[in-house]
């Protein structure tokens, strides 16, 4: 009878061990699946972030090109201002010379008896 009880106890322990092993296998399988899902999610996120990064880099390049264009135009306009200021200084010097030479009163541009001309003008029209 004692041996029958040991046999039942041994069978119950064996059954518990098999259930535990099956449970461990299921747990390990779920753990592997969870890790695989995490890897899949991280790969998808990485792909999305790389795509966003490309868009941002393209925008940065576009804005940089626009900045370079505006900076070039700004430099050109500054050079034109400088050139026009030199011409204005030169013309004022001539006016002063003529004014001293003729002892006549020089009319200021805003006091001219005729209306100013309208039309399209460019900085290049002053080049000789």
C-alpha positions as CSV (number, residue, x, y, z in Angstrom):
1,X,0.0,0.0,0.0
2,X,2.8,2.4,0.8
3,X,4.3,1.7,-2.6
4,X,1.0,2.4,-4.3
5,X,0.9,5.8,-2.5
6,X,4.4,6.5,-3.5
7,X,3.5,5.6,-7.0
8,X,0.4,8.0,-7.0
9,X,2.5,10.7,-5.4
10,X,5.3,10.1,-8.0
11,X,2.6,10.3,-10.8
12,X,1.2,13.5,-9.3
13,X,4.7,15.1,-9.1
14,X,5.4,14.0,-12.6
15,X,2.2,15.5,-13.8
16,X,2.9,18.8,-11.9
17,X,6.4,18.8,-13.4
18,X,5.0,18.3,-17.0
19,X,2.5,21.1,-16.4
20,X,5.2,23.4,-15.1
21,X,7.4,22.6,-18.1
22,X,4.5,23.2,-20.5
23,X,3.7,26.5,-18.6
24,X,7.4,27.5,-18.8
25,X,7.5,26.7,-22.6
26,X,4.3,28.8,-23.1
27,X,5.8,31.6,-21.0
28,X,9.1,31.5,-23.0
29,X,7.1,31.5,-26.3
30,X,5.1,34.5,-25.2
31,X,8.3,36.2,-24.1
32,X,9.9,35.6,-27.4
33,X,6.8,36.8,-29.2
34,X,6.7,39.9,-27.1
35,X,10.4,40.6,-27.8
36,X,9.8,40.0,-31.5
37,X,6.9,42.4,-31.5
38,X,9.1,45.0,-29.7
39,X,11.8,44.6,-32.3
40,X,9.2,44.9,-35.1
41,X,7.7,48.0,-33.5
42,X,11.2,49.6,-33.1
43,X,12.0,48.8,-36.7
44,X,8.8,50.5,-37.8
45,X,9.5,53.5,-35.6
46,X,13.0,53.7,-36.9
47,X,11.7,53.7,-40.5
48,X,9.2,56.4,-39.7
49,X,11.9,58.6,-38.0
50,X,14.2,58.1,-40.9
51,X,11.5,59.3,-43.2
52,X,10.8,62.3,-41.0
53,X,14.5,63.0,-40.9
54,X,14.7,63.0,-44.7
55,X,11.8,65.5,-44.9
56,X,13.5,67.7,-42.3
57,X,16.9,67.6,-44.1
58,X,15.2,68.5,-47.4
59,X,13.5,71.4,-45.7
60,X,16.8,72.6,-44.1
61,X,18.5,72.4,-47.5
62,X,15.7,74.3,-49.2
63,X,15.7,77.0,-46.5
64,X,19.5,77.1,-46.7
65,X,19.4,77.7,-50.5
66,X,16.8,80.4,-50.0
67,X,19.0,82.0,-47.4
68,X,22.0,81.9,-49.7
69,X,19.9,83.5,-52.4
70,X,18.6,86.3,-50.1
71,X,22.1,86.9,-48.7
72,X,23.5,87.2,-52.3
73,X,20.7,89.6,-53.2
74,X,21.3,91.6,-50.0
75,X,25.0,91.9,-50.9
76,X,24.1,93.1,-54.4
77,X,21.7,95.6,-53.0
78,X,24.3,96.9,-50.5
79,X,26.8,97.2,-53.3
80,X,24.3,99.2,-55.4
81,X,23.5,101.4,-52.4
82,X,27.2,102.1,-52.0
83,X,27.6,102.8,-55.7
84,X,24.5,105.1,-55.8
85,X,25.8,106.9,-52.6
86,X,29.1,107.5,-54.4
87,X,27.3,108.9,-57.5
88,X,25.1,111.1,-55.3
89,X,28.2,112.4,-53.5
90,X,29.8,113.1,-56.8
91,X,26.7,114.9,-58.2
92,X,26.5,116.9,-55.0
93,X,30.1,117.9,-55.4
94,X,29.4,119.0,-59.0
95,X,26.4,121.0,-57.9
96,X,28.3,122.7,-55.2
97,X,31.0,123.6,-57.7
98,X,28.5,124.9,-60.1
99,X,26.7,126.8,-57.4
100,X,29.9,128.5,-56.2
101,X,30.9,129.2,-59.8
102,X,27.7,130.8,-60.9
103,X,26.6,132.3,-57.6
104,X,23.1,131.3,-58.6
105,X,20.7,129.5,-56.3
106,X,20.5,125.8,-57.0
107,X,16.9,124.4,-56.8
108,X,16.6,121.4,-54.6
109,X,15.0,118.3,-56.2
110,X,11.8,118.6,-54.3
111,X,11.4,122.2,-55.5
112,X,11.5,121.4,-59.2
113,X,8.7,123.1,-61.2
114,X,7.8,119.9,-63.1
115,X,6.5,116.6,-61.7
116,X,8.9,113.7,-61.2
117,X,9.1,111.2,-64.1
118,X,7.4,107.9,-63.6
119,X,8.5,104.7,-65.1
120,X,10.7,101.7,-64.5
121,X,14.3,102.5,-63.6
122,X,17.2,100.3,-62.7
123,X,20.6,100.8,-61.1
124,X,22.2,99.8,-64.5
125,X,20.8,102.9,-66.2
126,X,23.5,105.1,-64.5
127,X,26.4,103.0,-65.9
128,X,28.2,104.7,-68.7
